[in-house]
Amino acid sequence: MSATISVNNSQLGNALQQLLMCDEIIPGSDVSYQICKAIYSYHVLGRKMVDSPLIMAQSKPRMISVDSPANDQIVKAFEKEWEEINADEYISQVCSVARIYGIGSIAVVCEGIEPNQEIPPEKMAEEELSFNVFDPLNTAGSLVLNQNPNSMDFMKYGQISVSGQTYHRSRTVVLMNERPIYIEYTTSAFGFVGRSVYQRALFPLKSFVNTMVTDDMIATKAGLIVAKIKQPGSIIDAAMAKIAGIKRSLLREARTNNVLSIDIEESIESLNLQNIDGAGTFARNNILKNIATAADMPAKLLENETMVSGFGEGKEDAENIEKYIENIRKWMKPAYNFFDEIVMRRAWNEDFFLNLKKQYPETYNDIDFKTFFFKCKNSFSAVWPSLLSDPESDEKMEKSKSEAITSVVQILLPIADPENKVSIIQWMVDSISTNKMLFPVDLVLDYESLSEFLEEQKEQQEQMAKSAQMNASPQSEEDESEKEHGAAQPKPKHLAAV
């Protein structure tokens, strides 16, 4: 049964009314592909539930670092290529599709190479690439997931197919919203996969539409004026009707600085809507909380006024939001890893390596391109900055930590033996390696060589001390004999006087 609005005996309705204002939607109702699309496209909270966490997660770029003398140039080349292929937008799209329907896919399309063939890594920088985001309707039939518990690919996705065309596994990445459940078919995703963010929240989403209708009714009736005018007798002539009409006309046009006279038995009031305020606000807030609980997200994200109070005053709310966004970032990691590999191949190509060779001949002349690439790839680090932190305060805190580490090392090193010195230095290196803001490149030391060096240094110092003691012993014996001789013979008078 769909809800419609009748105007002059004509039936008006739209997709949102037909889907969310019908009596058949009850707690536990399943969401179809079409319902998910309608909610995302037309519902007030549809896009907010899906995209708001993703926008917050991507609000700050990752801090990229590579362990290399040319770290700045290598990182700049990576970031430039990342922006050119618009990687952030594609990642946001595939994550959005996965949250809407329960599963989403993205594939690399390359002209001249069939989708079922792997793109050679060495040719990745030369080829013209495009990225396509697929929803479950595009990949229907290929992402059902095997339900045989004894199979190697049990509850695991493999190759995807779009319109009968299979894509090579290396050219795709698939994201699921939540884990798949054994023999639990997801209608919106056409398979035994994850589920839509709307699935548990369908009934409160319907209820929220009713609150919007209530708001519209209140806004329509709030300006209504109720005039309690004394009615004439049973016989009403044309003159009395005109007088009543003039009164209503004057009442409608009256405004500030005007004077309107009425009978002492008459009164003019506005429509009393005071009782609606408490019940309407209570119901609306509870519906928002129910939607947030169903979607497993902080309720503050669904309220417009929340970001000010939550981030400014509500420390606990801000921490909950930060933890939630951190989990979203972890969930997005496969998509970032997929694009990281492609961007590395395109940014750190052979031409880029030859330019580095000219600038840093002492570093790169003795290695080939393959060694250079995998060295950069293995030392690649991408760290998300804190969502709520202030960069200036973070930098001050990191500097304070570094100063504290330096003070501890300065106190302990002079009094420690060689073995403990190595442990102290290792602790210092490990501590400063966590500070990516001040030290983006990790410090790598050979602790075995350092331990041998300190042992040799200790032995040399001991030998020097022994030789110094041996050289100083004859002189000390002469000094002692002179003291004894001087004590036996008294000094002359003129020297004694002095």
Residue pairs with C-beta under 8 A, 6 or more apart in sequence:
1 22
1 23
1 24
2 13
2 17
2 18
2 21
2 22
3 13
3 17
3 18
3 21
3 22
4 11
4 12
4 13
4 17
5 11
5 12
5 13
5 17
6 12
14 42
15 38
15 41
15 42
16 38
16 39
16 42
16 43
16 209
17 209
19 25
19 34
19 35
19 38
19 39
20 38
20 39
20 43
20 205
20 206
20 209
21 206
21 209
21 210
25 202
25 203
25 206
26 203
27 203
28 203
29 202
29 203
30 187
30 199
31 39
31 187
31 188
31 196
31 198
31 199
31 202
32 187
32 188
33 101
33 136
33 137
33 187
33 188
33 189
33 190
35 188
35 198
35 202
36 100
36 101
36 188
36 196
36 198
37 100
39 46
39 198
39 205
40 46
40 47
40 50
40 100
43 205
43 208
43 209
44 208
44 212
45 205
45 208
45 291
45 302
46 198
46 205
48 301
48 302
49 99
49 197
49 198
49 201
49 291
49 295
49 297
49 302
50 96
50 99
50 100
50 197
51 92
51 96
52 301
53 297
53 301
53 324
53 325
53 328
54 92
54 95
54 96
54 99
54 328
54 332
55 92
56 321
56 325
56 328
56 387
57 325
57 328
57 329
57 332
58 88
58 91
58 92
59 387
60 384
60 385
60 387
61 385
62 336
62 382
62 383
62 384
62 385
63 382
63 383
63 384
63 385
63 436
63 437
63 440
64 75
64 78
64 79
64 380
64 381
64 382
65 71
65 75
65 380
65 381
65 383
65 436
65 440
65 441
66 74
66 75
66 78
66 376
66 379
66 380
66 381
66 441
67 375
67 379
67 441
67 442
67 444
68 74
68 375
68 376
68 379
68 441
69 360
69 363
70 356
70 359
70 360
70 363
71 440
71 441
73 356
73 359
74 348
74 356
74 376
77 347
77 348
77 352
78 343
78 344
78 347
78 348
80 347
81 343
81 346
81 347
82 88
82 339
82 343
82 347
85 129
85 131
85 339
85 342
85 343
85 346
87 339
87 343
90 106
90 131
90 133
90 339
91 332
91 335
91 336
91 339
93 106
93 133
94 104
94 105
94 106
94 133
94 173
94 175
94 335
95 104
95 175
95 331
95 332
95 335
96 104
97 103
97 104
97 105
97 133
97 134
97 135
98 104
98 175
98 176
98 177
98 194
99 177
99 196
99 197
100 135
100 188
100 196
100 197
100 198
101 135
101 136
101 188
101 189
101 196
102 136
102 176
102 177
102 178
102 186
102 188
102 189
102 193
102 194
102 195
102 196
102 199
103 136
103 139
103 143
103 174
103 175
103 176
103 177
103 186
103 189
103 191
103 193
103 194
104 133
104 134
104 135
104 136
104 174
104 175
105 133
105 134
105 138
105 139
105 143
105 160
105 172
105 173
105 174
105 175
106 131
106 132
106 133
106 134
106 172
106 173
106 335
106 338
107 115
107 131
107 132
107 134
107 160
107 162
107 167
107 171
107 172
108 119
108 129
108 130
108 131
108 171
108 172
108 342
109 115
109 129
109 130
109 131
109 132
110 119
110 127
110 128
110 129
110 130
110 171
111 127
111 128
112 127
113 119
113 127
115 165
115 166
115 167
115 168
115 171
116 159
116 165
116 166
116 167
116 168
117 168
118 168
118 170
118 171
119 127
119 168
119 170
119 171
121 345
124 342
124 345
124 346
125 345
125 346
125 349
125 350
129 342
134 160
134 162
136 143
136 188
136 189
136 190
136 191
136 193
137 190
138 162
138 163
139 160
139 161
139 162
140 190
140 191
141 161
141 190
142 159
142 160
142 161
142 162
142 166
143 157
143 160
143 174
143 189
143 190
143 191
143 193
144 190
144 191
144 192
144 193
145 155
145 156
145 157
145 180
145 191
145 192
145 193
146 153
146 154
146 155
146 156
147 154
147 155
147 182
147 183
147 192
148 154
149 182
155 180
155 182
155 192
157 174
157 176
157 193
158 169
159 166
159 167
159 168
159 169
159 172
160 166
160 167
160 172
160 174
161 167
173 334
173 335
173 338
175 331
175 332
175 334
175 335
176 193
176 194
177 194
177 195
177 196
177 197
178 194
178 195
179 194
180 186
180 192
180 193
180 194
181 192
182 192
183 192
184 192
185 191
185 192
186 192
186 193
186 194
186 195
186 196
186 199
188 195
188 196
188 198
188 199
189 195
189 196
197 295
198 205
198 295
200 294
200 295
201 290
201 291
201 294
201 295
204 287
204 290
204 291
204 294
205 291
207 283
207 287
207 290
208 284
208 287
208 288
208 291
211 280
211 283
211 284
211 287
214 276
214 280
215 280
218 273
218 276
218 280
221 271
221 273
222 270
222 271
222 273
223 270
224 270
224 271
225 251
225 252
225 268
225 269
225 270
225 271
226 268
226 269
226 270
226 271
227 247
227 248
227 251
227 266
227 267
227 268
228 266
228 267
228 268
228 269
229 244
229 247
229 248
229 262
229 263
229 266
230 263
230 265
230 266
232 240
232 244
247 262
250 260
251 260
251 268
254 260
260 268
262 268
288 299
288 302
288 303
289 299
291 302
292 298
292 299
292 301
292 302
293 299
297 324
298 317
298 320
298 321
298 324
299 306
300 306
300 307
300 310
300 314
300 317
300 320
300 321
301 321
301 324
306 317
309 317
310 317
310 318
310 321
311 318
311 321
311 388
318 388
321 387
321 388
322 386
322 387
322 388
325 387
326 384
326 387
329 384
336 382
340 380
340 382
344 373
344 376
344 377
344 380
348 372
348 373
348 376
350 369
353 364
353 369
353 372
353 373
356 364
356 372
357 364
357 365
364 372
367 375
379 442
381 436
383 436
385 391
386 394
394 437
395 437
395 438
398 435
398 437
398 438
399 438
401 431
401 435
402 432
402 435
402 438
405 428
405 431
405 432
408 428
409 424
409 425
409 428
412 420
412 424
413 421
413 424
413 425
416 424
417 458
418 451
418 454
418 455
418 457
418 458
419 451
421 454
422 447
422 450
422 451
422 454
425 445
425 447
425 450
426 445
426 447
429 443
429 445
432 438
432 439
432 443
433 439
433 442
433 443
490 496
